[in-house]
């Protein structure tokens, strides 16, 4: 915007501020009052005609209801006469006649109800057509006579006077019903004549009111359109200026302004938009500054997230084969590779194998085989975690546990022996549901424990790495496990020297791959009498 235009606009705004205020709602209100006043004037002229037509419509509805009730009463009388003849001239058994009698009496009661409904619709004041209290009194008298005759006929029939009942029905009752029917037919014709007259009068009044309303509506629409064009022109032009200014602001030109000098709401809108645009320019500069700072923070945050993801992945890899506390200790260590590096150390190794499982699997169902394996591993797994041992692997119907690797522990042998005792006891109880197979095939756990040197490290490929132990200690434990019978725990000589428990000599054994006779010890079972021995 040029400087001269800015000064001109400021002068115009000052002049507009000093002039009297003319809000838009005042203009709209005046136009509305003009149109509404015209509509009210014409509406009052049509209201009287509409009220008269409404009264006639109500009278038509009342006449229609009178006709409906009269028709119901006539139809009920016709049905009753048919039922009476069926009742009086039927040759059905006595049980069927009692049902017909009940139906006949129900017709008498219904005639009273229908007549009462018709009487309630009659006008209370007497009229020229005789459809008021006079007709109601006649209907009430005739229905009362029909009721008395009907009950008298039923009583005679029950007393055995069938001929008298039929005579009364065919003479007096039929005559009474025909009299009432003629009366109702005559009054029905009168009501229809009156309805036709009222309908013609109502149509004429409706046409008159419709023409008046349509004329008034047409003139009011013309006046409203004329006033609407004048008022809309004074609103649309300022709005277009505001819209043009806002379009420039949306394009990034925060110096755009809407030059509207009126004192109404549109002028206030333009001034508010100008103030908003000025504030948006200031905020835009602040946002640009914050955006550059946010980019720097994002770079720092990405590095932190990447490091945390690597830390989580590292922890998950370790927990695949280490107890939770050992995995956490390794994660907290400065260098994971240093803890899991390949090295040689003295450790204690425990092998456990489910004895008799091969024969059990050959004779049991697949579901029983899988259930037995899941029970075995589900029993041993939590015990291994609680002991602090490293579950090196599951071996189908067996398992291998390391103590003292990858983290050294002073009481590795003692923990291994205690774990063996717990596994022997727990597995013995867990296998009870499979007692049939256990009794036939000696299903039970055999355990071997060896202590000595082993080579430790990660073995596998990039997609799968396991922490494993190779050497004399694992071999000795595996061979002792092979020699152990169900419920027997065999431990090496080196292990026996490091534990405090009840042991008894076992062996010596000629173990495959060892090359010489190997002495061993058996862990006493306190549940078996006489199995305890002095500590070795």
C-alpha positions in Angstrom: 0.0 0.0 0.0 1.3 3.4 -0.9 2.0 6.1 1.6 -0.6 8.5 0.1 -3.2 5.8 0.1 -2.4 5.0 3.7 -2.9 8.6 4.7 -6.2 8.8 2.8 -7.4 5.6 4.4 -6.5 6.8 7.9 -8.4 10.1 7.2 -11.5 8.2 6.0 -11.4 5.9 9.0 -11.2 8.9 11.3 -14.2 10.5 9.6 -16.1 7.2 9.8 -15.4 7.0 13.5 -16.8 10.5 14.1 -20.0 9.8 12.2 -23.1 8.3 13.8 -23.1 4.5 14.0 -25.7 2.7 11.8 -25.5 -1.1 12.7 -26.5 -3.6 10.1 -29.0 -5.2 12.4 -30.9 -1.9 12.5 -31.2 -1.9 8.7 -32.3 -5.5 8.6 -34.8 -4.9 11.4 -36.4 -2.0 9.6 -36.7 -4.1 6.4 -38.1 -7.0 8.4 -40.7 -4.8 10.2 -41.8 -3.4 6.8 -42.4 -6.8 5.3 -43.8 -8.3 8.5 -46.2 -5.4 8.9 -47.5 -5.9 5.4 -47.9 -9.7 6.1 -49.7 -9.1 9.3 -52.2 -6.7 7.7 -53.1 -9.3 5.1 -53.0 -12.1 7.6 -55.6 -10.5 9.8 -57.9 -10.2 6.8 -57.6 -14.0 6.2 -57.7 -15.1 9.8 -61.4 -14.7 10.2 -62.1 -16.7 7.0 -59.6 -19.4 8.2 -61.2 -19.5 11.6 -64.7 -20.0 10.1 -63.3 -22.7 7.8 -61.7 -24.4 10.8 -65.0 -24.4 12.7 -66.7 -25.9 9.7 -64.0 -28.5 9.5 -64.5 -29.5 13.1 -68.2 -29.8 12.5 -67.5 -32.0 9.4 -65.2 -34.2 11.6 -68.0 -34.5 14.2 -70.6 -35.4 11.6 -68.2 -38.0 10.1 -67.8 -39.6 13.6 -71.6 -39.7 14.1 -71.9 -41.5 10.8 -69.2 -44.0 11.7 -70.8 -44.8 15.1 -74.3 -45.2 13.5 -72.8 -47.5 10.9 -71.1 -49.6 13.6 -74.4 -49.8 15.5 -76.2 -51.0 12.3 -73.5 -53.5 11.5 -73.6 -54.8 15.1 -77.4 -55.2 14.9 -77.2 -57.2 11.6 -74.5 -59.5 13.1 -76.6 -60.0 16.2 -79.6 -61.1 14.3 -77.5 -63.7 12.4 -76.0 -65.0 15.7 -79.5 -65.2 17.2 -80.8 -67.4 14.4 -77.8 -69.6 14.6 -78.4 -70.0 18.3 -82.2 -70.6 18.2 -82.2 -72.9 15.2 -79.0 -74.8 15.7 -78.9 -78.6 16.0 -75.5 -78.6 17.6 -74.8 -80.5 20.9 -75.4 -78.8 24.2 -71.8 -77.7 24.7 -71.8 -75.9 21.3 -75.1 -74.3 22.2 -73.7 -73.0 25.5 -70.9 -71.3 23.5 -73.4 -69.9 21.1 -75.5 -68.6 24.1 -72.4 -66.8 25.5 -71.7 -65.3 22.1 -75.4 -64.2 21.9 -75.2 -62.5 25.3 -71.9 -60.8 24.3 -73.7 -59.4 21.3 -76.3 -57.8 23.6 -73.6 -56.2 25.8 -71.7 -55.0 22.7 -74.9 -53.4 21.3 -75.1 -51.3 24.5 -71.4 -50.3 24.2 -71.7 -49.3 20.6 -74.9 -47.4 21.2 -73.3 -45.5 24.1 -70.4 -44.5 21.8 -72.8 -43.2 19.2 -74.8 -41.3 21.9 -71.7 -39.6 23.2 -71.0 -38.1 19.7 -74.5 -36.5 19.5 -74.6 -32.7 20.0 -75.7 -31.8 23.5 -77.9 -28.9 22.3 -81.0 -29.6 20.3 -80.8 -28.8 16.6 -83.0 -28.5 13.6 -81.9 -31.9 12.2 -83.0 -33.8 15.2 -79.4 -35.2 15.9 -79.1 -34.0 19.4 -80.5 -35.2 22.7 -83.8 -36.2 21.1 -82.0 -38.8 18.8 -79.9 -39.9 21.7 -83.0 -40.6 23.8 -84.6 -42.6 21.0 -81.5 -44.7 20.5 -81.2 -45.4 24.2 -84.9 -46.4 24.4 -84.8 -48.7 21.4 -81.5 -50.4 22.6 -83.0 -50.9 26.1 -86.0 -52.7 24.5 -83.7 -54.9 22.3 -81.7 -55.8 25.4 -84.8 -56.8 27.4 -86.2 -58.9 24.5 -82.8 -60.5 23.9 -82.4 -61.6 27.6 -86.0 -62.8 27.6 -85.4 -65.0 24.6 -82.2 -66.4 26.1 -84.1 -67.2 29.4 -86.9 -69.0 27.6 -84.5 -71.0 25.5 -82.6 -72.1 28.7 -86.0 -73.0 30.4 -86.8 -75.3 27.4 -89.5 -73.0 25.8 -87.8 -73.1 22.4 -91.0 -72.4 20.5 -91.7 -69.3 22.6 -88.2 -68.1 22.3 -88.3 -68.4 18.5 -91.7 -66.7 18.3 -90.5 -63.7 20.4 -87.3 -63.5 18.3 -89.1 -63.6 14.9 -91.9 -61.1 15.8 -91.0 -58.6 18.5 -87.1 -58.6 18.4 -86.9 -58.5 14.6 -89.5 -55.7 14.6 -87.6 -53.7 17.2 -84.3 -54.1 15.4 -85.8 -53.0 12.1 -87.4 -50.0 13.8 -84.0 -48.9 15.2 -82.3 -49.6 11.9 -84.8 -47.4 10.0 -84.3 -44.6 12.5 -80.5 -44.8 12.2 -80.7 -44.9 8.4 -82.9 -41.8 8.3 -80.6 -39.8 10.6 -77.5 -41.0 8.7 -79.0 -39.5 5.4 -79.6 -36.2 7.3 -76.0 -36.1 8.5 -74.7 -36.7 5.0 -76.8 -33.9 3.6 -75.6 -31.5 6.3 -71.9 -32.6 5.6 -72.3 -31.9 1.9 -73.7 -28.4 2.6 -70.9 -27.6 5.0 -68.2 -28.9 2.6 -69.4 -26.6 -0.2 -69.4 -23.6 2.1 -66.0 -24.5 3.5 -64.5 -24.9 0.0 -65.7 -21.4 -1.0 -64.2 -19.9 2.2 -61.0 -21.7 1.6 -60.6 -20.4 -1.9 -61.3 -16.8 -0.7 -58.7 -17.1 2.0 -56.2 -18.7 -0.3 -56.5 -16.0 -2.9 -56.0 -13.3 -0.2 -53.0 -15.1 1.3 -51.4 -15.6 -2.1 -51.8 -12.0 -3.1 -50.4 -10.8 0.2 -47.5 -13.3 0.0 -46.7 -12.2 -3.6 -46.5 -8.5 -2.7 -44.5 -9.3 0.5 -42.0 -11.3 -1.6 -41.6 -8.4 -4.0 -41.0 -6.0 -1.2 -38.6 -8.3 0.5 -36.6 -8.8 -2.7 -36.4 -5.1 -3.3 -35.2 -4.4 0.3 -32.9 -7.4 0.2 -31.1 -6.1 -2.9 -30.5 -2.7 -1.4 -29.2 -4.1 1.9 -27.1 -6.8 0.4 -25.4 -4.3 -1.9 -24.3 -2.4 1.2 -23.0 -5.6 2.7 -21.4 -7.5 -0.2 -19.1 -4.7 -1.3 -17.3 -4.3 2.1 -17.1 -8.1 2.4 -15.4 -8.4 -1.0 -12.8 -6.0 0.2 -12.2 -7.9 3.4 -12.0 -11.2 1.4 -9.4 -9.7 -1.0 -7.3 -8.5 1.9 -7.5 -11.9 3.6 -6.6 -13.7 0.3 -3.4 -11.6 0.2 -2.6 -12.5 3.8 -3.1 -16.2 3.0 -0.6 -15.8 0.2 2.0 -14.5 2.7 1.5 -10.7 2.4 1.0 -9.6 6.0 1.1 -6.0 5.0 -2.4 -6.2 3.3 -5.2 -4.1 4.8 -9.0 -3.8 4.2 -9.9 -0.1 3.7 -13.5 0.0 4.9 -14.6 3.3 6.6 -18.2 2.5 7.6 -19.4 2.6 11.2 -21.4 -0.6 11.1 -20.3 -4.2 12.0 -18.5 -4.5 8.7 -16.3 -1.6 9.5 -15.5 -3.2 12.9 -14.8 -6.5 11.1 -12.3 -4.8 8.7 -10.5 -3.1 11.6 -10.3 -6.3 13.5 -9.0 -8.1 10.4 -6.3 -5.5 10.0 -5.3 -5.8 13.7 -5.3 -9.6 13.3 -3.1 -9.4 10.1 -0.6 -7.2 12.0 -0.4 -9.7 14.9 -0.1 -12.6 12.4 2.9 -11.0 10.9 4.5 -10.7 14.3 3.6 -14.3 15.2 4.9 -15.6 11.9 8.3 -14.2 12.6 8.2 -15.8 16.1 7.1 -19.2 14.5 10.0 -19.1 12.0 12.4 -18.6 14.9 10.9 -21.4 16.9 10.9 -23.7 13.8 14.6 -23.4 13.4 15.1 -24.2 17.1 12.7 -27.2 16.8 14.7 -28.6 14.0 17.8 -28.6 16.2 15.8 -30.3 19.0 14.5 -32.9 16.6 18.1 -33.8 15.6 19.0 -34.3 19.2 15.9 -36.2 20.0 16.4 -38.6 17.0 19.8 -39.5 18.4 18.4 -40.2 21.8 15.6 -42.4 20.4 18.0 -44.3 18.3 20.2 -45.0 21.3 17.2 -46.1 23.4 16.0 -48.5 20.6 19.4 -50.0 20.4 19.4 -50.4 24.2 16.0 -52.2 24.1 17.1 -54.5 21.3 20.2 -55.3 23.2 18.2 -56.2 26.3 15.8 -58.4 24.4 18.6 -60.3 22.7 20.2 -61.0 26.1 17.0 -62.1 27.8 16.5 -64.9 25.3 19.1 -67.0 27.1 19.9 -65.1 30.4 18.0 -64.6 33.6 16.4 -61.2 33.9 18.8 -60.0 36.6 21.9 -61.1 34.6 20.6 -59.5 31.4 20.0 -56.2 33.2 23.5 -56.4 34.7 25.0 -56.9 31.2 23.0 -54.1 29.7 24.2 -51.8 32.5 27.8 -52.8 31.8 29.9 -50.3 29.7 30.7 -52.9 27.1 28.3 -55.9 26.3 30.9 -57.5 24.0 33.4 -57.6 26.9 30.9 -59.5 29.1 30.0 -62.0 26.3 33.4 -62.3 24.8 34.9 -65.7 24.0 36.9 -66.9 27.0 37.8 -70.0 29.1 36.6 -70.3 32.6 35.6 -72.8 35.3 31.9 -73.3 35.5 29.3 -75.8 36.7 26.9 -77.4 34.1 23.6 -79.2 34.8 22.0 -81.5 32.2 18.5 -82.9 32.8 16.7 -85.5 30.7 13.2 -87.0 30.9 13.8 -90.8 31.2 11.5 -93.2 29.5 10.1 -90.4 27.2 11.0 -92.2 23.9 8.9 -95.3 24.8 6.2 -93.0 26.3 6.0 -91.0 23.0 5.7 -94.2 20.9 2.6 -95.4 22.8 0.9 -92.1 23.8 -1.2 -89.8 21.6 0.3 -86.7 20.1 -1.6 -84.5 22.5 -0.3 -86.4 25.5 3.3 -86.2 24.2 3.1 -82.4 23.8 1.3 -82.0 27.1 4.1 -84.0 28.9 6.8 -81.9 27.3 5.1 -78.6 28.1 4.6 -79.7 31.7 8.3 -80.7 32.0 9.7 -77.5 30.6 7.0 -75.3 32.3 8.1 -76.9 35.7 11.8 -76.6 35.1 11.9 -73.1 33.5 10.8 -71.0 36.5 13.1 -73.0 38.8 16.1 -72.3 36.6 15.3 -68.5 36.6 14.9 -68.5 40.3 18.3 -70.2 40.8 20.2 -67.6 38.8 21.4 -70.1 36.3 21.7 -69.4 32.5 19.3 -71.6 30.5 21.6 -72.4 27.7 19.1 -74.4 25.6 16.1 -76.7 25.6 17.0 -80.2 24.3 13.5 -81.6 23.4 12.9 -83.7 26.5 15.9 -82.3 28.3 17.7 -79.0 29.1 21.2 -77.6 29.8 21.9 -74.9 32.5 25.1 -73.0 33.1 26.2 -71.7 36.5 29.1 -69.1 36.5 28.7 -68.0 32.9 28.6 -65.5 31.5 28.8 -63.8 34.9 31.0 -65.5 37.5 29.5 -66.7 40.8 31.2 -68.1 43.9 28.6 -70.7 44.8 27.9 -72.0 41.2 28.2 -75.7 42.3 26.0 -75.3 45.3 23.3 -73.6 43.2 23.4 -76.3 40.6 22.9 -79.1 43.2 20.1 -77.2 44.9 18.4 -76.7 41.5 18.8 -80.4 40.7 17.0 -81.4 44.0 14.1 -78.9 43.2 13.8 -80.2 39.6 13.7 -83.8 40.8 11.0 -83.2 43.3 8.9 -80.8 41.2 9.1 -82.9 38.0 8.1 -86.0 40.0 4.9 -84.3 41.1 4.2 -82.7 37.7 4.4 -86.1 36.0 1.7 -87.7 38.1 -1.1 -86.9 35.5 0.9 -89.1 33.2 1.3 -91.9 35.8 0.1 -94.6 33.4 2.9 -93.9 31.0 5.4 -93.3 33.9 4.6 -96.7 35.4 5.0 -98.5 32.1 8.1 -96.8 30.8 9.8 -95.4 34.0 8.9 -91.7 33.0 11.1 -89.5 35.3 14.0 -87.1 35.3 17.7 -88.0 35.3 20.2 -85.2 36.1 24.0 -84.9 35.6 26.2 -82.1 37.1 29.8 -81.5 36.2 32.3 -78.8 37.2 35.4 -77.8 35.3 36.9 -75.8 32.5 34.8 -74.8 29.5 35.1 -72.4 26.5 32.4 -69.8 26.6 31.2 -67.6 23.8 28.5 -66.7 21.3 27.8 -69.3 18.6 25.6 -69.1 15.5 25.1 -66.7 12.6 23.9 -63.1 12.2 20.2 -64.0 12.4 20.5 -66.2 15.5 23.2 -66.2 18.2 23.3 -68.4 21.3 25.6 -68.1 24.3 27.1 -71.6 24.7 29.7 -73.6 26.7 32.0 -76.2 25.1 34.7 -78.4 26.8 35.3 -80.9 29.6 32.7 -79.7 32.1 29.7 -79.8 29.6 30.8 -83.2 28.3 31.1 -84.7 31.8 27.7 -83.4 32.8 26.1 -84.7 29.7 27.7 -88.2 30.2 26.6 -88.3 33.8 23.1 -87.4 32.8 23.1 -90.3 30.3 24.1 -92.7 33.2 21.5 -91.3 35.6 18.3 -93.2 36.0 14.8 -91.7 36.6 14.9 -89.7 39.9 18.7 -90.0 40.2 21.1 -87.0 40.4 24.8 -87.8 39.5 27.5 -85.2 40.3 31.2 -85.1 39.4 34.0 -85.4 41.9 35.0 -81.8 41.4 31.4 -80.6 42.1 31.1 -82.8 45.2 34.1 -81.0 46.8 32.4 -77.6 46.5 28.9 -78.4 47.9 27.4 -79.1 51.3 24.7 -81.8 51.0 24.0 -85.5 51.6 25.9 -87.5 49.0 26.8 -91.2 48.5 29.4 -92.7 46.2 28.3 -93.8 42.7 30.3 -95.4 39.9 33.0 -95.4 38.9 31.6 -95.0 35.3 33.3 -95.6 32.0 31.9 -92.6 30.2 32.0 -92.3 26.4 34.5 -89.7 25.2 36.2 -89.4 28.6 38.8 -92.1 28.2 39.1 -93.4 31.8 37.0 -94.5 34.7 35.2 -91.6 36.3 34.1 -91.6 40.0 30.9 -89.8 40.8 28.5 -89.2 43.6 24.7 -89.4 43.9 22.5 -86.8 45.6 20.5 -88.4 48.3 16.7 -88.2 48.0 15.2 -87.3 51.4 11.8 -88.7 50.3 13.3 -92.3 50.0 14.0 -94.0 53.4 17.7 -95.0 53.8 18.9 -92.9 50.9 20.7 -90.2 53.0 24.4 -90.6 53.5 27.1 -88.6 55.1 28.3 -85.6 53.2 31.2 -86.4 50.9 
